[in-house]
Amino acid sequence: MKLPDYKGNAVYAKVRCIYGRRLTNRNYNDLLGLHSVNEVAEYLKTKTAYSEIFDGISSTSALQRGQLENLLFNKMYNELEAISRFQRAAGNGLYEYFIMKYDIVQLIKVLSSLRTKSDSYIFSFPVFYNERSKLDLYEVAKTKSEEELLSVTKNTVYYPVLKSAVSKYKLTGNLTAVQIEFKHFLDEQLALILFGKKKKIPKKDDFAALYKTFNDVNTFKNLHRIMRFSVSPVVAQGAVRPVFTALSEKQRRELRASGSASQVEAFVENSCYRDIIKKGTKSDFSACADEYLFKIFKNAVSHSSNPDIVMFSYVYLAENEIKNIIHIIEGIRYGLTPVEITPLLCGVSVNK
């Protein structure tokens, strides 16, 4: 959806201002040299744009990994709210996609917590997100069983997906399958948001083209992971869905017929996405796919004139940066060296 020029310019300006405060390679080098979660938190507080998330926190010494992760994501949610104001004012609904996306993230986290029978789920969101979520987040956070989760989501748009998943497989026993079901639901909702009830995706829509690439690459990643870990063939079949894709029906059939991770790689090498492997600087397929998308979104956030593309690209890059920080924290916690942690980072060039 095209915004009025002044609204579009406001989106560009806001995103590029925020993106200009991203972590630098020097920051990553410094973080890799630290030795504890508390040192990472103190560095982020004193040396980076993340300093604002520590307002009201006098000391970082007591911060736990989960609390720090919440603070990092809350910063991104607040930035997303600031960007989406301009789009909402012009009647653009892309921000609704992100609200639903993060609702689904919370549902998956709760399911994971139920599966492991742990109390590791930490509930903490900015006010604006709580106000716009389609979930009663407080009730969701309190659930102790699948039945309770179904009950508290009964009047939401997510209930049919959860109920369907229950009838197919035990929710907490197959999170990969549930994630795939929700991904298909989210794609349908995005088509509805952008293109109306008919959900007819124009062939020449710049944002749709970008999202097709994003979707296809993530389909390859999911299918590759499913094949590596021998997940049910039914789940593998469901991973290839046609809502947003640049693949033809023939190609989708071929991809669904893949019987191993190596066959997925061979398919990619013979497709329009061959550069995922050809130009990958890493040996792991998933890491190569992430680098491929990172380059696309980094270019888009700097050069695109489409505010939807700029906004979506920013969110991808912000999420990637947070994942990098979390990888560093986890690496430090498990005693990995900087050399061992570095391959886990995406879009980073550090001294070795």
NORMO-V10992 format. One record per pair of residues at least 24 apart in sequence whose ideal C-beta (glycine too) atoms are under 6 Angstrom apart, sorted by the first residue. I is the first residue (numbers start at 1). J is the second residue. Records with the same first field share a line. If there is no record, write none. Layout:
I: J ; J
This chain:
1: 92
3: 90 ; 307
4: 90
7: 86 ; 90
8: 307
10: 86
11: 86 ; 307 ; 310
12: 310
14: 83
15: 83 ; 310 ; 314
18: 79
19: 301 ; 314
21: 49
23: 321
25: 349 ; 350
28: 348 ; 350
29: 350 ; 351
31: 328
32: 338
37: 65 ; 329
40: 329
41: 68
65: 329
66: 122
70: 122 ; 124
72: 322
74: 126
76: 318
77: 126 ; 129
78: 126
81: 128
83: 311
93: 193
94: 308
96: 193
97: 190 ; 193
99: 132
100: 189
103: 133 ; 134 ; 135
104: 182
110: 140
111: 171 ; 172
114: 172
115: 172
146: 171
161: 185
176: 231
177: 235
180: 238 ; 239
184: 241
187: 243 ; 244
188: 243
206: 306
207: 308 ; 309
210: 309
211: 244
212: 244 ; 245 ; 246
215: 244 ; 245
216: 245 ; 246
217: 289 ; 293
220: 268
221: 286 ; 289
223: 264
224: 261 ; 264 ; 285
227: 260 ; 261
228: 261
290: 346
291: 346
294: 346 ; 347
320: 346
